Amino acid sequence: MIEEFVKATLAEDVGRGDLYALVEPSVDASASIIAKSSGVVAGQKYIDALAKLENFELFWNKTDSQTFKNGDIIASLKGDSHTILKIERTLLNILLHASSIATLTDKYVKIVKPYEIKLLDTRKTRPQLRVFEKYATKVGGATNHRMGLDDSLMIKDTHLKTIKDLKVYIVKARKQIPFTTKIEVEAENFDIAVDAMKSGADIVMCDNMTPESIKEIVKFRNKNFSHILLEASGNISLKTIESYAKSGVDAISSGSLIHQANWIDLSMKMD
C-alpha cells in the first residue's frame, strides 16, 4: 500500500516526464533535507519506499518520532541529478504533510501524558489519505481510532434517530458482528450515556459535553459499570484538552490532530 501511494504521488507530479531532464545529461549529485522550523519527523517509511522505487541513496539523521529544530539536517540524498530533482517535491510533500500532523499530535500528547489516557485520532481525514494521515498521528504519539466502518460498531446520534430500542438493537447486533468487535455509543448528555451503559455498550463517547458534565458520567460509570470505557470528543483543542483529561475519561479523540495541523517548514538543498 505504501509503494502504491508513493508511485501515485510521484506520477501526479511528474506527469509525462520532467522537462528539465530533456536539456542536460544527468550528473552525480547529493542533497540535504533541512529543517527551517522545529517539529517531529514522520514519513520515513514512505520516503524509504520512494528511495527504493527511484534508486537513490538515503541517509537519515532524524527518524520517525524524533524531534528536530531549525537548521537540523533531517536526511541526506545521493544519486543522479535527474532523479534527485525529479523526486524533490514528492519527497518534501510527503515529509511535510506527515511531519506537520505528527508535530501537532505531539503537542497534544505532552499535555495529556500526566493523566495516563489515550489520545485518539478520528475518521476526519482527507479523501484517499486516511492510512497516511493516521500513520502520522501514530508517529506523533496518538492511538488510532477505528480505520473505517468495519472496525467497530459505532452508534452515533444520527444512528440513534433510526433505533427505537437501543438495548434490543445491541442484543441483535451482538449476533451479527464478529465476537471481538466492540460497540460504541455516542451520547450527547447524561441520560443518553446512562441508557447506553444499561443497554450493553462497550464504550460510551461523551460528545460535545463540558468537562463538568462528563465528570458526572464518569462518577456514574465508576459506581455502576466500571468495565465500560469512556471517550470524550468534540470541542477538543490545545486549550481545552487538559480540562477533559482531568474529567476521568479513558480516552480523548480529536479530529484537529489532522485537520488543524499547519505545515512546518522543510526544504531540500543541493550540495
NORWOPE-V710083 format. One record per pair of residues at least 6 apart in sequence whose ideal C-beta (glycine too) atoms are under 7 Angstrom apart, sorted by sequence separation. I is the first residue (numbers start at 0). GAP is how many residues later the second one is. If there is no record, write none. Layout:
# NORWOPE-V710083
i->{I	I}
gap->{GAP	GAP}
This chain:
# NORWOPE-V710083
i->{61	67	137	145	162	186	50	76	111	125	196	220	244	124	145	195	205	235	243	124	186	220	47	61	108	133	172	46	107	184	192	205	240	60	61	217	231	60	120	133	169	192	216	60	59	231	43	58	120	184	235	57	58	129	183	186	231	182	183	186	213	230	235	43	57	182	183	184	185	186	187	229	230	236	43	56	152	181	184	186	187	229	230	231	232	235	40	55	56	120	181	183	185	228	40	41	55	56	119	228	230	40	55	118	119	120	121	189	40	118	120	152	192	196	203	205	39	40	117	119	202	205	189	193	201	202	203	204	205	206	207	39	40	55	189	200	201	206	207	55	152	196	202	204	38	53	151	156	165	169	217	37	151	152	153	154	155	165	169	213	217	37	108	154	156	169	196	217	37	100	104	108	151	153	166	210	214	34	36	40	53	108	165	166	210	213	214	34	35	97	101	105	34	100	104	105	210	213	34	100	104	210	34	49	101	102	104	97	101	33	34	100	5	32	49	4	31	32	49	32	1	5	205	1	5	31	46	2	6	29	30	1	5	29	46	29	45	46	2	28	28	42	27	28	42	26	30	25	26	25	28	42	25	41	42	41	40	39	41	38	41	20	32	39	39	17	38	19	39	17	13	64	63	12	9	12	9	8	8	41	41	41	39	144	141	136	136	132	4	116	111	0	107	110	114	106	110	114	119	121	123	116	117	119	120	121	107	111	116	117	118	119	121	124	116	123	116	123	120	120	111	107	107	104	103	100	103	100	103	100	99	102	99	99	99	98	95	95	95	94	91	91	87	73	38	36	36	35	35	34	35	33	32	33	32	33	30	31	30	30	31	30	28	29}
gap->{6	6	6	6	6	6	7	7	7	7	7	7	7	8	8	8	8	8	8	9	9	9	10	10	10	10	10	11	11	11	11	11	11	12	12	12	12	13	13	13	13	13	13	14	15	15	16	16	16	16	16	17	17	17	17	17	17	18	18	18	18	18	18	19	19	19	19	19	19	19	19	19	19	19	20	20	20	20	20	20	20	20	20	20	20	20	21	21	21	21	21	21	21	21	22	22	22	22	22	22	22	23	23	23	23	23	23	23	24	24	24	24	24	24	24	24	25	25	25	25	25	25	26	26	26	26	26	26	26	26	26	27	27	27	27	27	27	27	27	28	28	28	28	28	29	29	29	29	29	29	29	30	30	30	30	30	30	30	30	30	30	31	31	31	31	31	31	31	32	32	32	32	32	32	32	32	32	33	33	33	33	33	33	33	33	33	33	34	34	34	34	34	35	35	35	35	35	35	36	36	36	36	37	37	37	37	37	38	38	39	39	39	40	40	40	41	41	41	41	42	43	43	43	44	44	44	44	46	46	46	46	47	47	47	47	48	48	48	50	50	51	51	52	52	52	53	53	54	54	55	55	55	56	56	56	57	58	59	59	60	60	61	62	62	63	64	64	65	66	68	72	74	75	76	77	77	80	81	85	94	97	98	100	108	115	120	121	125	127	128	129	130	130	130	130	131	131	131	131	131	131	132	132	132	132	132	133	133	133	133	133	133	133	133	134	134	135	135	136	137	140	146	149	152	153	156	156	157	157	160	161	161	162	163	164	165	167	168	170	171	174	176	180	192	225	227	228	229	230	231	231	232	233	233	235	235	237	237	238	239	239	240	241	241}
